[in-house]
Amino acid sequence: MQTVVTILNIIASLASLAMVWFGWVMAGFAAEFDPQHRDYYGIAYSVVVMATFLIVPVLCVVASRKLVRQHRRWSVPVALVPVALIPPAFLMYTAGGLRMLEHAINGFVGYP
């Protein structure tokens, strides 16, 4: 069981690093694609994605290692939490969810 959790932690950590790279690239596109009209929501969301995929894998590795030492079966799902966060983060960029977020925030604050 320890070997499985270790392999899953490595895979989840590498996938999280790929998402940090993706967030970095998307932040660059949001900042430099049109210098006259920067996409501040895209930059903010990219920073949140990068921070999330830098912090959550560390917490999950520590928690899953602790659970595997206690011989708990929850160590495997905890090791896979970063992998489960990748599709929603990726779809937010590609499916237009960032524009919906921008309109919802503008509507809440009162901007037209």
PyMOL commands that place a pseudoatom at each C-alpha (Angstrom):
pseudoatom trace, name=CA, resn=MET, resi=1, chain=A, elem=C, hetatm=0, pos=[0.000, 0.000, 0.000]
pseudoatom trace, name=CA, resn=GLN, resi=2, chain=A, elem=C, hetatm=0, pos=[2.886, 2.390, 0.716]
pseudoatom trace, name=CA, resn=THR, resi=3, chain=A, elem=C, hetatm=0, pos=[4.261, 1.876, -2.771]
pseudoatom trace, name=CA, resn=VAL, resi=4, chain=A, elem=C, hetatm=0, pos=[0.913, 2.661, -4.386]
pseudoatom trace, name=CA, resn=VAL, resi=5, chain=A, elem=C, hetatm=0, pos=[0.495, 5.837, -2.341]
pseudoatom trace, name=CA, resn=THR, resi=6, chain=A, elem=C, hetatm=0, pos=[4.053, 6.925, -3.112]
pseudoatom trace, name=CA, resn=ILE, resi=7, chain=A, elem=C, hetatm=0, pos=[3.514, 6.432, -6.862]
pseudoatom trace, name=CA, resn=LEU, resi=8, chain=A, elem=C, hetatm=0, pos=[0.185, 8.280, -6.717]
pseudoatom trace, name=CA, resn=ASN, resi=9, chain=A, elem=C, hetatm=0, pos=[1.796, 11.145, -4.794]
pseudoatom trace, name=CA, resn=ILE, resi=10, chain=A, elem=C, hetatm=0, pos=[4.520, 11.430, -7.428]
pseudoatom trace, name=CA, resn=ILE, resi=11, chain=A, elem=C, hetatm=0, pos=[1.983, 11.414, -10.261]
pseudoatom trace, name=CA, resn=ALA, resi=12, chain=A, elem=C, hetatm=0, pos=[-0.216, 13.988, -8.503]
pseudoatom trace, name=CA, resn=SER, resi=13, chain=A, elem=C, hetatm=0, pos=[2.784, 16.210, -7.778]
pseudoatom trace, name=CA, resn=LEU, resi=14, chain=A, elem=C, hetatm=0, pos=[3.965, 16.123, -11.393]
pseudoatom trace, name=CA, resn=ALA, resi=15, chain=A, elem=C, hetatm=0, pos=[0.455, 16.843, -12.649]
pseudoatom trace, name=CA, resn=SER, resi=16, chain=A, elem=C, hetatm=0, pos=[0.230, 19.748, -10.219]
pseudoatom trace, name=CA, resn=LEU, resi=17, chain=A, elem=C, hetatm=0, pos=[3.517, 21.145, -11.477]
pseudoatom trace, name=CA, resn=ALA, resi=18, chain=A, elem=C, hetatm=0, pos=[2.115, 20.945, -15.004]
pseudoatom trace, name=CA, resn=MET, resi=19, chain=A, elem=C, hetatm=0, pos=[-0.908, 22.957, -13.850]
pseudoatom trace, name=CA, resn=VAL, resi=20, chain=A, elem=C, hetatm=0, pos=[1.386, 25.553, -12.244]
pseudoatom trace, name=CA, resn=TRP, resi=21, chain=A, elem=C, hetatm=0, pos=[3.149, 25.864, -15.594]
pseudoatom trace, name=CA, resn=PHE, resi=22, chain=A, elem=C, hetatm=0, pos=[-0.238, 26.144, -17.345]
pseudoatom trace, name=CA, resn=GLY, resi=23, chain=A, elem=C, hetatm=0, pos=[-1.284, 28.904, -14.921]
pseudoatom trace, name=CA, resn=TRP, resi=24, chain=A, elem=C, hetatm=0, pos=[1.991, 30.709, -15.561]
pseudoatom trace, name=CA, resn=VAL, resi=25, chain=A, elem=C, hetatm=0, pos=[1.457, 30.571, -19.323]
pseudoatom trace, name=CA, resn=MET, resi=26, chain=A, elem=C, hetatm=0, pos=[-2.166, 31.725, -19.020]
pseudoatom trace, name=CA, resn=ALA, resi=27, chain=A, elem=C, hetatm=0, pos=[-1.123, 34.621, -16.764]
pseudoatom trace, name=CA, resn=GLY, resi=28, chain=A, elem=C, hetatm=0, pos=[1.406, 35.633, -19.395]
pseudoatom trace, name=CA, resn=PHE, resi=29, chain=A, elem=C, hetatm=0, pos=[-1.242, 35.509, -22.115]
pseudoatom trace, name=CA, resn=ALA, resi=30, chain=A, elem=C, hetatm=0, pos=[-3.675, 37.522, -19.997]
pseudoatom trace, name=CA, resn=ALA, resi=31, chain=A, elem=C, hetatm=0, pos=[-1.071, 40.172, -19.263]
pseudoatom trace, name=CA, resn=GLU, resi=32, chain=A, elem=C, hetatm=0, pos=[0.646, 40.496, -22.626]
pseudoatom trace, name=CA, resn=PHE, resi=33, chain=A, elem=C, hetatm=0, pos=[-1.923, 39.499, -25.263]
pseudoatom trace, name=CA, resn=ASP, resi=34, chain=A, elem=C, hetatm=0, pos=[-3.354, 43.027, -25.445]
pseudoatom trace, name=CA, resn=PRO, resi=35, chain=A, elem=C, hetatm=0, pos=[-1.217, 45.436, -23.388]
pseudoatom trace, name=CA, resn=GLN, resi=36, chain=A, elem=C, hetatm=0, pos=[-3.868, 48.165, -23.724]
pseudoatom trace, name=CA, resn=HIS, resi=37, chain=A, elem=C, hetatm=0, pos=[-6.585, 46.012, -22.141]
pseudoatom trace, name=CA, resn=ARG, resi=38, chain=A, elem=C, hetatm=0, pos=[-5.116, 43.522, -19.728]
pseudoatom trace, name=CA, resn=ASP, resi=39, chain=A, elem=C, hetatm=0, pos=[-7.328, 40.723, -18.499]
pseudoatom trace, name=CA, resn=TYR, resi=40, chain=A, elem=C, hetatm=0, pos=[-7.029, 41.221, -14.752]
pseudoatom trace, name=CA, resn=TYR, resi=41, chain=A, elem=C, hetatm=0, pos=[-9.537, 38.452, -13.999]
pseudoatom trace, name=CA, resn=GLY, resi=42, chain=A, elem=C, hetatm=0, pos=[-7.407, 36.045, -16.020]
pseudoatom trace, name=CA, resn=ILE, resi=43, chain=A, elem=C, hetatm=0, pos=[-4.281, 37.130, -14.187]
pseudoatom trace, name=CA, resn=ALA, resi=44, chain=A, elem=C, hetatm=0, pos=[-5.962, 36.780, -10.787]
pseudoatom trace, name=CA, resn=TYR, resi=45, chain=A, elem=C, hetatm=0, pos=[-7.399, 33.378, -11.643]
pseudoatom trace, name=CA, resn=SER, resi=46, chain=A, elem=C, hetatm=0, pos=[-4.016, 32.198, -12.919]
pseudoatom trace, name=CA, resn=VAL, resi=47, chain=A, elem=C, hetatm=0, pos=[-2.358, 33.257, -9.682]
pseudoatom trace, name=CA, resn=VAL, resi=48, chain=A, elem=C, hetatm=0, pos=[-5.031, 31.443, -7.655]
pseudoatom trace, name=CA, resn=VAL, resi=49, chain=A, elem=C, hetatm=0, pos=[-4.545, 28.289, -9.747]
pseudoatom trace, name=CA, resn=MET, resi=50, chain=A, elem=C, hetatm=0, pos=[-0.771, 28.454, -9.338]
pseudoatom trace, name=CA, resn=ALA, resi=51, chain=A, elem=C, hetatm=0, pos=[-1.052, 28.970, -5.568]
pseudoatom trace, name=CA, resn=THR, resi=52, chain=A, elem=C, hetatm=0, pos=[-3.606, 26.177, -5.244]
pseudoatom trace, name=CA, resn=PHE, resi=53, chain=A, elem=C, hetatm=0, pos=[-1.499, 23.680, -7.164]
pseudoatom trace, name=CA, resn=LEU, resi=54, chain=A, elem=C, hetatm=0, pos=[1.586, 24.601, -5.155]
pseudoatom trace, name=CA, resn=ILE, resi=55, chain=A, elem=C, hetatm=0, pos=[-0.065, 24.274, -1.727]
pseudoatom trace, name=CA, resn=VAL, resi=56, chain=A, elem=C, hetatm=0, pos=[-2.683, 21.497, -2.046]
pseudoatom trace, name=CA, resn=PRO, resi=57, chain=A, elem=C, hetatm=0, pos=[-0.279, 18.755, -3.264]
pseudoatom trace, name=CA, resn=VAL, resi=58, chain=A, elem=C, hetatm=0, pos=[2.053, 19.350, -0.329]
pseudoatom trace, name=CA, resn=LEU, resi=59, chain=A, elem=C, hetatm=0, pos=[-0.824, 19.050, 2.133]
pseudoatom trace, name=CA, resn=CYS, resi=60, chain=A, elem=C, hetatm=0, pos=[-2.148, 15.935, 0.391]
pseudoatom trace, name=CA, resn=VAL, resi=61, chain=A, elem=C, hetatm=0, pos=[1.263, 14.225, 0.329]
pseudoatom trace, name=CA, resn=VAL, resi=62, chain=A, elem=C, hetatm=0, pos=[1.721, 14.819, 4.051]
pseudoatom trace, name=CA, resn=ALA, resi=63, chain=A, elem=C, hetatm=0, pos=[-1.814, 13.666, 4.859]
pseudoatom trace, name=CA, resn=SER, resi=64, chain=A, elem=C, hetatm=0, pos=[-1.682, 10.574, 2.639]
pseudoatom trace, name=CA, resn=ARG, resi=65, chain=A, elem=C, hetatm=0, pos=[1.687, 9.518, 4.062]
pseudoatom trace, name=CA, resn=LYS, resi=66, chain=A, elem=C, hetatm=0, pos=[0.295, 9.869, 7.575]
pseudoatom trace, name=CA, resn=LEU, resi=67, chain=A, elem=C, hetatm=0, pos=[-2.801, 7.866, 6.652]
pseudoatom trace, name=CA, resn=VAL, resi=68, chain=A, elem=C, hetatm=0, pos=[-0.780, 5.094, 5.009]
pseudoatom trace, name=CA, resn=ARG, resi=69, chain=A, elem=C, hetatm=0, pos=[1.344, 4.758, 8.143]
pseudoatom trace, name=CA, resn=GLN, resi=70, chain=A, elem=C, hetatm=0, pos=[-1.898, 4.256, 10.077]
pseudoatom trace, name=CA, resn=HIS, resi=71, chain=A, elem=C, hetatm=0, pos=[-3.012, 1.647, 7.496]
pseudoatom trace, name=CA, resn=ARG, resi=72, chain=A, elem=C, hetatm=0, pos=[-6.069, 3.671, 6.445]
pseudoatom trace, name=CA, resn=ARG, resi=73, chain=A, elem=C, hetatm=0, pos=[-7.685, 3.165, 3.057]
pseudoatom trace, name=CA, resn=TRP, resi=74, chain=A, elem=C, hetatm=0, pos=[-8.364, 6.885, 2.685]
pseudoatom trace, name=CA, resn=SER, resi=75, chain=A, elem=C, hetatm=0, pos=[-4.690, 7.407, 1.861]
pseudoatom trace, name=CA, resn=VAL, resi=76, chain=A, elem=C, hetatm=0, pos=[-5.314, 6.629, -1.828]
pseudoatom trace, name=CA, resn=PRO, resi=77, chain=A, elem=C, hetatm=0, pos=[-8.185, 9.142, -2.379]
pseudoatom trace, name=CA, resn=VAL, resi=78, chain=A, elem=C, hetatm=0, pos=[-6.289, 11.806, -0.442]
pseudoatom trace, name=CA, resn=ALA, resi=79, chain=A, elem=C, hetatm=0, pos=[-3.269, 11.252, -2.691]
pseudoatom trace, name=CA, resn=LEU, resi=80, chain=A, elem=C, hetatm=0, pos=[-5.499, 11.769, -5.745]
pseudoatom trace, name=CA, resn=VAL, resi=81, chain=A, elem=C, hetatm=0, pos=[-7.111, 15.052, -4.618]
pseudoatom trace, name=CA, resn=PRO, resi=82, chain=A, elem=C, hetatm=0, pos=[-4.730, 17.243, -6.703]
pseudoatom trace, name=CA, resn=VAL, resi=83, chain=A, elem=C, hetatm=0, pos=[-5.509, 15.176, -9.799]
pseudoatom trace, name=CA, resn=ALA, resi=84, chain=A, elem=C, hetatm=0, pos=[-9.233, 15.616, -9.148]
pseudoatom trace, name=CA, resn=LEU, resi=85, chain=A, elem=C, hetatm=0, pos=[-8.795, 19.407, -9.040]
pseudoatom trace, name=CA, resn=ILE, resi=86, chain=A, elem=C, hetatm=0, pos=[-7.218, 19.590, -12.496]
pseudoatom trace, name=CA, resn=PRO, resi=87, chain=A, elem=C, hetatm=0, pos=[-10.352, 19.201, -14.685]
pseudoatom trace, name=CA, resn=PRO, resi=88, chain=A, elem=C, hetatm=0, pos=[-12.348, 22.007, -13.003]
pseudoatom trace, name=CA, resn=ALA, resi=89, chain=A, elem=C, hetatm=0, pos=[-9.359, 24.356, -13.121]
pseudoatom trace, name=CA, resn=PHE, resi=90, chain=A, elem=C, hetatm=0, pos=[-8.657, 23.554, -16.768]
pseudoatom trace, name=CA, resn=LEU, resi=91, chain=A, elem=C, hetatm=0, pos=[-12.315, 23.794, -17.806]
pseudoatom trace, name=CA, resn=MET, resi=92, chain=A, elem=C, hetatm=0, pos=[-12.626, 27.191, -16.152]
pseudoatom trace, name=CA, resn=TYR, resi=93, chain=A, elem=C, hetatm=0, pos=[-10.098, 28.495, -18.671]
pseudoatom trace, name=CA, resn=THR, resi=94, chain=A, elem=C, hetatm=0, pos=[-11.350, 26.695, -21.744]
pseudoatom trace, name=CA, resn=ALA, resi=95, chain=A, elem=C, hetatm=0, pos=[-15.140, 26.667, -21.340]
pseudoatom trace, name=CA, resn=GLY, resi=96, chain=A, elem=C, hetatm=0, pos=[-15.584, 30.411, -20.887]
pseudoatom trace, name=CA, resn=GLY, resi=97, chain=A, elem=C, hetatm=0, pos=[-16.089, 30.156, -17.160]
pseudoatom trace, name=CA, resn=LEU, resi=98, chain=A, elem=C, hetatm=0, pos=[-13.681, 33.030, -16.621]
pseudoatom trace, name=CA, resn=ARG, resi=99, chain=A, elem=C, hetatm=0, pos=[-15.986, 35.394, -18.542]
pseudoatom trace, name=CA, resn=MET, resi=100, chain=A, elem=C, hetatm=0, pos=[-18.971, 34.216, -16.497]
pseudoatom trace, name=CA, resn=LEU, resi=101, chain=A, elem=C, hetatm=0, pos=[-16.963, 34.877, -13.328]
pseudoatom trace, name=CA, resn=GLU, resi=102, chain=A, elem=C, hetatm=0, pos=[-16.072, 38.353, -14.571]
pseudoatom trace, name=CA, resn=HIS, resi=103, chain=A, elem=C, hetatm=0, pos=[-19.710, 39.200, -15.339]
pseudoatom trace, name=CA, resn=ALA, resi=104, chain=A, elem=C, hetatm=0, pos=[-20.903, 37.840, -11.988]
pseudoatom trace, name=CA, resn=ILE, resi=105, chain=A, elem=C, hetatm=0, pos=[-18.348, 39.923, -10.068]
pseudoatom trace, name=CA, resn=ASN, resi=106, chain=A, elem=C, hetatm=0, pos=[-19.152, 43.045, -12.093]
pseudoatom trace, name=CA, resn=GLY, resi=107, chain=A, elem=C, hetatm=0, pos=[-22.866, 42.505, -11.503]
pseudoatom trace, name=CA, resn=PHE, resi=108, chain=A, elem=C, hetatm=0, pos=[-22.329, 42.041, -7.783]
pseudoatom trace, name=CA, resn=VAL, resi=109, chain=A, elem=C, hetatm=0, pos=[-20.158, 45.140, -7.470]
pseudoatom trace, name=CA, resn=GLY, resi=110, chain=A, elem=C, hetatm=0, pos=[-22.502, 47.204, -9.658]
pseudoatom trace, name=CA, resn=TYR, resi=111, chain=A, elem=C, hetatm=0, pos=[-20.462, 47.783, -12.785]
pseudoatom trace, name=CA, resn=PRO, resi=112, chain=A, elem=C, hetatm=0, pos=[-22.352, 47.604, -16.089]
for i in range(1, 112): cmd.bond("trace and resi %d" % i, "trace and resi %d" % (i + 1))
show_as sticks, trace
zoom trace
